[in-house]
């Protein structure tokens, strides 16, 4: 970033070095930092999986409600048809 470049320039000037550009070619992180990043990624994955499970449960609930409603209507229609068939005209 531009701010980082300015920091490097001013620090280098303290040693009478003029920088024209700075490129970071190798960057290593400590074990603790790497472990923290990996743990964060695992936690994010687990949260997404939990969200998926909740959404699936909600869809399963909606499906069960629709199925129950259809079965209830079917029972009512079947019962009505049986009762109507027994009534003499």
C-alpha positions as CSV (number, residue, x, y, z in Angstrom):
1,X,0.0,0.0,0.0
2,X,1.0,3.6,-0.5
3,X,1.3,4.2,3.3
4,X,3.6,1.3,3.7
5,X,5.8,2.6,0.9
6,X,6.1,6.0,2.7
7,X,7.1,4.2,5.9
8,X,9.8,2.3,4.1
9,X,11.1,5.5,2.4
10,X,11.3,7.5,5.5
11,X,13.0,4.7,7.4
12,X,15.5,4.1,4.6
13,X,16.3,7.8,4.5
14,X,17.6,7.5,8.1
15,X,20.3,5.3,6.6
16,X,20.9,7.4,3.5
17,X,19.1,4.9,1.2
18,X,16.8,6.0,-1.5
19,X,14.0,3.5,-2.4
20,X,12.4,3.6,-5.8
21,X,10.0,0.7,-5.1
22,X,9.6,-2.1,-2.6
23,X,8.4,-5.6,-3.4
24,X,7.8,-8.3,-0.8
25,X,9.0,-11.6,-2.3
26,X,8.8,-13.8,0.8
27,X,6.6,-13.6,3.8
28,X,6.3,-16.1,6.6
29,X,4.0,-16.1,9.5
30,X,4.5,-17.5,13.0
31,X,3.1,-20.9,14.0
32,X,0.6,-19.3,16.3
33,X,-0.7,-16.9,13.7
34,X,-1.0,-19.7,11.1
35,X,-2.8,-21.9,13.6
36,X,-5.2,-19.1,14.4
37,X,-6.0,-18.5,10.8
38,X,-6.6,-22.2,10.2
39,X,-8.8,-22.4,13.3
40,X,-10.8,-19.4,12.0
41,X,-11.3,-21.1,8.6
42,X,-12.4,-24.3,10.4
43,X,-14.9,-22.3,12.5
44,X,-16.2,-20.5,9.5
45,X,-16.7,-23.9,7.7
46,X,-18.5,-25.3,10.7
47,X,-20.8,-22.3,10.9
48,X,-21.7,-22.7,7.2
49,X,-22.4,-26.4,7.8
50,X,-24.6,-25.6,10.8
51,X,-26.5,-23.0,8.7
52,X,-27.0,-25.6,6.0
53,X,-28.4,-28.1,8.6
54,X,-30.8,-25.5,10.0
55,X,-32.0,-24.5,6.5
56,X,-32.5,-28.2,5.7
57,X,-34.5,-28.8,8.9
58,X,-36.7,-25.8,8.1
59,X,-37.4,-27.2,4.6
60,X,-38.1,-30.6,6.0
61,X,-40.5,-29.0,8.5
62,X,-42.3,-27.2,5.6
63,X,-42.5,-30.4,3.6
64,X,-43.9,-32.3,6.6
65,X,-46.6,-29.6,7.1
66,X,-47.6,-29.7,3.4
67,X,-47.7,-33.5,3.5
68,X,-49.8,-33.5,6.6
69,X,-52.2,-31.0,5.0
70,X,-52.5,-33.1,1.9
71,X,-53.1,-36.3,3.9
72,X,-55.7,-34.5,6.0
73,X,-57.6,-33.3,2.9
74,X,-57.3,-36.8,1.4
75,X,-58.9,-38.3,4.5
76,X,-61.7,-35.7,4.6
77,X,-62.4,-36.3,0.9
78,X,-62.3,-40.1,1.3
79,X,-64.5,-40.0,4.4
80,X,-67.0,-37.6,2.7
81,X,-67.2,-39.9,-0.4
82,X,-67.9,-42.9,1.8
83,X,-70.6,-41.1,3.8
84,X,-72.2,-39.7,0.6
85,X,-72.3,-43.1,-0.9
86,X,-74.3,-44.5,2.0
87,X,-77.0,-41.8,1.8
88,X,-79.9,-42.9,-0.3
89,X,-80.9,-40.6,-3.1
